[in-house]
Amino acid sequence: MAQALDSEGRELSWTGRSVDIDRIEAELTKLRYLTAGDADAGESLAIRTSLANMVVLAEDDETAAQASRVIEDLAAHHPSRALIVIARPSEDESRIETSLAAHCHLAPGLDQHVCCEEVTLHVSGRAAFHLHSIIVPLLIPDLPVVVWWTGPLPAESHLIEELCGLADHFVVDSSRFTDLGDLSRMREVAALHDCAIGDLNYERLRSWRDLVERHTGAGGLGEWISSVKSAEIRFTQQAKQTPAQAILFLAWLAVHCGWELDSATAGGSNRLTLRQDKREIPVYLEPVKYEGVDRGWLVSIKLAFERDGEAALLSVSRTGDPLLITVRTELPDGVREEHVRIEACDSQTVLMHQLDTAPHDPEFVRLLIAAAPLIQAARA
């Protein structure tokens, strides 16, 4: 059960087997009174502040607790009414358990607490097949709805389609997907329901994209950008999940360099081939051992260039410190190297970037559309 504590360490939570809206609203009001102090003594009620509804689909209690911590950390900048749902569908009798919590803090410049509300729903039995009817009454009207799907996509699309139907912004984490095809599948479902889509896994590539873009621009390797001879993308080894981050980076790189994504073909184990004009560009996707980041995350990228009989190289790689990146450029006139500290890629940081994007990042949607042939080739 998610919990929040006031300044005196009191637990601000309530648990019950009910989804009665009036009861839940009443209990949330009581939590806000508690954080404001002794309501009977005439102290003011804490302010409820919500800029959005956040619906989180969690696989289990551990994932729900992790999501709760992220939402609490984001409360000061992105206050929301959060509904964390743990669904276990079956043909058994419906059972719904509700837990409430208030994430409260003192507002800057105000002698008053500002509270964000969290409703955790354990839904089992037949009711878990129809979450829409449970979630909608708990949403604050006239506020945007952000759905955060924390795990792999289910084989059955019913629930995904149901939630896309009520969401303004649907956020996934493709590092949790078990099939690369789920990237295309998610885009198709979102397009069907006119729902914006974002991916925390793609957000984690922000620093990598910025570094490559900066070093292949004017004053760097800009004049070599159309002369890539080969590319190598290394990522941490993983078990069940797909190399989605490597494929997303490759898709972005192909667009950036002007490669033909619809020309992508599989060229053996861990190799794809793309084309630029009539040139073939081999791309090697190599899983490696690396400690300090999650499975499937980028470890290094290397671009080899060749033109007019001369060669150049750009490499971007993690060091012993996962957040310290070494960028090395080798040009005919010399070698340059710099060290750059990148932003952390924890769920709070990347989710905040998603919520800051109003209403979503259209570049990512366009990238998924363009990357469809690449995804198909990578699955071959």
N, C-alpha and C positions, 0 to 999 in steps of 0.2 A: 504494500500500500504506500502510495506517495504521501509524503508528509512535509509540512512547513512549520517553522518555529518562529514565534514572535520574539521581541527583544528580551523577554523574560524567560525564554526557553519553553514556553507553553506549546504543546502540540496543537496545530490547527488542522484538524481532520475529522471526518465523519465517515462511517461505514454502515451500509444497510443493504438489504435485498429489496431494492425498489428502483424503478425508473419513473416514478411519479414526478412529473415536472415541477409541480407546486412544492412538493416535499424537498426536492433537490434545491430549488431556488431558495427556499426558506433556510435550509442548512448552510448554503453558501453565504447567505446574509449573516447568519450567526457567526460564521468564521470571520467575516469582516469586522463584526462588532468585537470579537475577541482580540483581534490584532490592534484595534484602536484603543483598547484598554477596557475599563469598567464602564459599560454602556449605562448602567444604572446611576453612575456618578455624573452623568451628563457629558461624557467625552464624545467627540464626534465620530461618526461612522467612517471607517476607511473607505477610500474611493475605489470603486471597481473600474479598472482601465483595460479596455480590450480594443485592439485595432483590427483583429481578425479572429476567426475561428480556426483552431488548429486541430485537425483530426489525425490521430496517429494510430496506425495499424501495427501492433506488436505481436511477435510470434509467441512470446512467453513472458513470465513475470520479470525475468532478468532484463530482457529487451525493453520492457515497459519502464523499469526502474531507470535504465540508462536514458531513455527518452525523457523521462520526468526531470532528470538532472539537467539535460540540455535545455528544456523549456524554462526551468527555473533560472538558469544562467542567462537566458535571452530575455527574461521578463522586463528588465529595465529598459531595453531598447525596442523590443517587439512584444509588448504585452498582448496576451490572447486569452480566450477561453479555450482550454485544451481538453479534448476528449481522447483519452488513451484507451483503445479497444483491444482486448485479447479475446479472440473468437475461436471457439472449438465446436464447429458444426457437427451434428450427428442427428440421428432420428430419435434420440432420447427426448424426454420432456424438457421444455425450455427452462433455463435457469439464468438469472441475471443478478449479479452482485455489483453494487456501486460503492466506490470510495471517492471521497471528496477531499481536496486540499486547497489551501490558499497560499500562494507565493507572494509574500508581502515585503515591501521595503519602504523606507522613508523617502518621499519625493524631494528632490533637490529644491531648497528654498521654501519648502512647505512643512509646517509642523503637523504632518498628516501622513498616514501610511497609504500607499498605492498597492492594490492587490490584483493579481491575476489568478484566475480560477482554473482548477484542474479536476476533471471528472474521469475516474478510471472505471471502465466497465469490463467485467468478466462475463462474457456471454457464451453460454454453452447450450447444446441441444438444438432443436429446430429453429429457435430464434436467431442463431448464428448464421442461418442462411438468408436472413432478411435484416441486415444491419441498418439499411437505409431508414426503415421505419422507427428504429431506436435512436439513431443519431440525429435526424433532422429536428425533432422537437427540442433537443438540447442545444441547438445552435442559437447564437444571438442573432436576431433578424438584422438584415441590412448591412452586415459585415461580410467581407470576402471570406471564402472557405479555402484553406490550404490543407490538402491531404498529404500526409507523409507516410509512405509505405516503406517500412524499415527493412524488410527481408526480401527473399526471392519471390518471384511472381508465382502464383498458384497455377496448376495445370488448367483449371477451369477459370474462364474469364468473367464469370457472372459478377463476382464481387468487385473486380476491377472496374467493370463497366458501370456498375451501380454507383461507385464512389466518384468516378469521372463525371457522372451525370450531375452531381451536386457540387463538384469542386471548381473553383476558379483557377487553382494552381495545384498540380499533382506532382509531388516530389518523390523520386525513387533514389535508390543507391545501387547502380548497376554492378558494383563490386560484389553484391550479394546474389546476383543472377547466376543460375546454373546452366543457362543456354544463351549464347550470343543472340539468338533469334528473338529473345525477349526484348531487346532494344527496339527492333522493328515492330514487334507486337505491341509494345507500350505506345509507340508513336501512332500506330494505326487506331488503337482504341481511343487515345486522346483526341485524335483528329475527328473521329466519329462523333464525339460528344462535345467538340469545340472547347476542349480543356487544355490550358497551357501545361507544359511539361518541363520539369527540370530534373537534373541528375547530380547528386552530391559527388559522384565519382568524376564527372566532368569538371565540377568546380575545383576539385583537387588538382587539376591540371593547369589552373590559372597561372601560377608562377612559371611553370615549364613553358607554357605558350608565350608568356611575356618575354622570357629570356631568349627563346629562339627568334621571336619576332624582332627583338632589339638587335640581336647580333647578325641578322640577315637583312637588316635595313641599311639605309645610307650610312656610309662611313665604316661599315663592317663587310659582311659577305654579300651585300645586296646585289652586286654585279655578277655574283656566282649563282644566284638563286635558281636560274633556269638550267644549271649545269650539274645537278645532283647525279652522281654516278651510282650510289647505293646508300641505304639507310639501315641502321641497326637500332632496335628498341629492346632494352632489357628491363625485365620486371621481376618482382619477387615470386618465387615458386608458390603454387597453391594447389589445393586438392580439388574440391568439387566446383569452386567458382570458375568463371570464364576469365580470360585475359581482357576484360572489357575496357579497362583503362588504357591499355596499350593500343587496342583497336580504335578507341575514340581519339587518342592522340594522333595515330596514323591518319585517320580521316581528316582531322584538322590540318595536319602537316601537308597532306595531299592538296587540300584546298589552298593553303598558303603558298605552296610551291607551284601550283598550276598543273598538278598531275591529273590524269583522267581516272576518276574513281570508278567509272563504269567499265574500265578495262581490267579491273583487278582479277587476278587468277591465282589459284593455289599452285605453288611450285615445289611441293615436297614438304617434309616436316619443318615446321617453324619458319616457313618462307612464303612470302606473297610477292607477286610481280605486278607492278603498275606501269603505265606508259605516260610519256610526255612527248607529244608529236609522234615520232616513229621510234623513239628510244625506249628501251625497257629499263625499268628501275627495280632491281631486287631489294626487297625489304626483309630483314631477318628479325624475327620475334623470338627472343631468347629468355627463357626463365632461368633465374640465377638465385643463389642463396644470399640473403642479406638480412641482417637483424636490425630491428628498430622501426620498421614500418609494417603496415598490414600486408597481407598476401595480395598479390596482384597489382601493387603500386609500382610506378616507374622507379627504376634504379639509375638508368642512364639512357641517353640517346646519342647517336653518332651519325653525322652526315658527311659523306665523302663526295668531293666535287672534282670535276675534271673538265678543262676547256683549253683549247689551243696548246695542248701538250703540257699544260701545267696542272698541278693538283693543289687542293685545299681541303681543310678538315674543320668541322665544328663538333665538339663533344660537350655535353652537359651531363654531369654525373654527381651523384651523392658521394659524400666523403664518409669518414667514420662517424661523423655527426649527421644524422639523417636530414637535418634542416640546413646544413651547410653544403652549398652546391658549388662545384668547380666548373667554370666555363673556360674551355680552351679552344682557341682558334689558331690554326696553322695556315699561314699564307706564304706565297713565294718570298715576300719581303720580311718574314719573321714570324715568331710565335708569341702569342699573347695569352695570358692566363689571369683570371680573376676569381675571387671567392665571394659568393653572394648568400646571405642568409634569407631563406624563404619563410613564408608564413606557415604556421601550423595548419594541419589539415584535419583537425578533430571535427567531430560532428557539429559542435556549436559554431565553429568558425565558418564552415562551408554552408551550413543551413542559414546562417545570418546573411551570407552573400546572396543566397537564393531569395530570402525575404526582402532584401534591399533592392532586388531587381523588379521593377514594376512594369507590367504585372509578371513578366517572365523574360527569359533570354531568348529572343527569336533566333539568334545565331545557332543555338543548340538544336532547335527544331529543324532548321534548314540543313544542319550538318547530318542529322539522322536520316533525312530524306536522301541527301546526296550519298551517304555511306551505305545505303542498302546493298549495292553490288559487292562492296568490300566485306560487309558482314556475311553475306552469302558465301563468298570465296573463303573467308576465314573459317567457316563452319565445315567446309568440304574436307 
